[in-house]
Amino acid sequence: MSYKPSYLTRKQLTKDVLHKKVSGVCAGIARYYQWPRWGIRVAAILALLTFPVATGVAYLVAAMLLPTRA
């Protein structure tokens, strides 16, 4: 068992492949901010309907650049 004080642990935004639906971006964002996954997914769908090009490009970039959770 290793002890890591909370001030030494670094929070990192990653894709969550355990709870993914498409690529894990929304699940990773929900895990990082400690929000419910369904809320992030609903917000992503609403953003996709409102701003389809910008949201689509942002999602694709995030899917390519975010590391996967180990």
MIMI-52498 format. One record per residue (C-alpha): x, y, z. Coordinates in steps of 0.001 Angstrom, whole numbers, always signed. Example, Ala and Ser with C-alpha at 12.3 -4.5 7.8 and 13.67 -1.06 7.14 Angstrom:
! residues 2
<pt><u>+12300</u><v>-4500</v><w>+7800</w></pt>
<pt><u>+13670</u><v>-1060</v><w>+7140</w></pt>
END
This chain:
! residues 70
<pt><u>+0</u><v>+0</v><w>+0</w></pt>
<pt><u>+1445</u><v>+3324</v><w>-978</w></pt>
<pt><u>+615</u><v>+6578</v><w>+697</w></pt>
<pt><u>+115</u><v>+9625</v><w>-1471</w></pt>
<pt><u>-777</u><v>+12826</v><w>+319</w></pt>
<pt><u>-3591</u><v>+14684</v><w>-1375</w></pt>
<pt><u>-1384</u><v>+17678</v><w>-2119</w></pt>
<pt><u>+1017</u><v>+15476</v><w>-4112</w></pt>
<pt><u>-1556</u><v>+13703</v><w>-6253</w></pt>
<pt><u>-2141</u><v>+15309</v><w>-9591</w></pt>
<pt><u>-5573</u><v>+15198</v><w>-11141</w></pt>
<pt><u>-5446</u><v>+14472</v><w>-14854</w></pt>
<pt><u>-8153</u><v>+14568</v><w>-17508</w></pt>
<pt><u>-8245</u><v>+11203</v><w>-19263</w></pt>
<pt><u>-10657</u><v>+9155</v><w>-21336</w></pt>
<pt><u>-12598</u><v>+6658</v><w>-19230</w></pt>
<pt><u>-12691</u><v>+3473</v><w>-21294</w></pt>
<pt><u>-14500</u><v>+1510</v><w>-18568</w></pt>
<pt><u>-17663</u><v>+3614</v><w>-18831</w></pt>
<pt><u>-17426</u><v>+4679</v><w>-22450</w></pt>
<pt><u>-20253</u><v>+4815</v><w>-24974</w></pt>
<pt><u>-18317</u><v>+6097</v><w>-27994</w></pt>
<pt><u>-14720</u><v>+6875</v><w>-27055</w></pt>
<pt><u>-14830</u><v>+7723</v><w>-23337</w></pt>
<pt><u>-14452</u><v>+11503</v><w>-23579</w></pt>
<pt><u>-17716</u><v>+12361</v><w>-21800</w></pt>
<pt><u>-17121</u><v>+9738</v><w>-19105</w></pt>
<pt><u>-13611</u><v>+11099</v><w>-18564</w></pt>
<pt><u>-14865</u><v>+14668</v><w>-18226</w></pt>
<pt><u>-17530</u><v>+13502</v><w>-15776</w></pt>
<pt><u>-14923</u><v>+11644</v><w>-13724</w></pt>
<pt><u>-12547</u><v>+14637</v><w>-13683</w></pt>
<pt><u>-15196</u><v>+17100</v><w>-12455</w></pt>
<pt><u>-17069</u><v>+14482</v><w>-10374</w></pt>
<pt><u>-20342</u><v>+15093</v><w>-12199</w></pt>
<pt><u>-22818</u><v>+12420</v><w>-13317</w></pt>
<pt><u>-21959</u><v>+10804</v><w>-16651</w></pt>
<pt><u>-25492</u><v>+11122</v><w>-17967</w></pt>
<pt><u>-25425</u><v>+14900</v><w>-17397</w></pt>
<pt><u>-22247</u><v>+15340</v><w>-19427</w></pt>
<pt><u>-23627</u><v>+13130</v><w>-22193</w></pt>
<pt><u>-26892</u><v>+15077</v><w>-22354</w></pt>
<pt><u>-24949</u><v>+18356</v><w>-22467</w></pt>
<pt><u>-22764</u><v>+16972</v><w>-25262</w></pt>
<pt><u>-25796</u><v>+15921</v><w>-27291</w></pt>
<pt><u>-27433</u><v>+19330</v><w>-26801</w></pt>
<pt><u>-24198</u><v>+21040</v><w>-27830</w></pt>
<pt><u>-23984</u><v>+18768</v><w>-30875</w></pt>
<pt><u>-27514</u><v>+19738</v><w>-31904</w></pt>
<pt><u>-26863</u><v>+23445</v><w>-31307</w></pt>
<pt><u>-23301</u><v>+23750</v><w>-32645</w></pt>
<pt><u>-22703</u><v>+20607</v><w>-34707</w></pt>
<pt><u>-19418</u><v>+21512</v><w>-36392</w></pt>
<pt><u>-17673</u><v>+23016</v><w>-33374</w></pt>
<pt><u>-18808</u><v>+20246</v><w>-31035</w></pt>
<pt><u>-17918</u><v>+17521</v><w>-33504</w></pt>
<pt><u>-14442</u><v>+18900</v><w>-34066</w></pt>
<pt><u>-13869</u><v>+19400</v><w>-30325</w></pt>
<pt><u>-14996</u><v>+15837</v><w>-29583</w></pt>
<pt><u>-12762</u><v>+14358</v><w>-32279</w></pt>
<pt><u>-9764</u><v>+16362</v><w>-31093</w></pt>
<pt><u>-10402</u><v>+15330</v><w>-27486</w></pt>
<pt><u>-10773</u><v>+11696</v><w>-28516</w></pt>
<pt><u>-7423</u><v>+11789</v><w>-30302</w></pt>
<pt><u>-5425</u><v>+13816</v><w>-27765</w></pt>
<pt><u>-6674</u><v>+12652</v><w>-24352</w></pt>
<pt><u>-4748</u><v>+9748</v><w>-22880</w></pt>
<pt><u>-6641</u><v>+6674</v><w>-21741</w></pt>
<pt><u>-7060</u><v>+5950</v><w>-18069</w></pt>
<pt><u>-4680</u><v>+3249</v><w>-16874</w></pt>
END
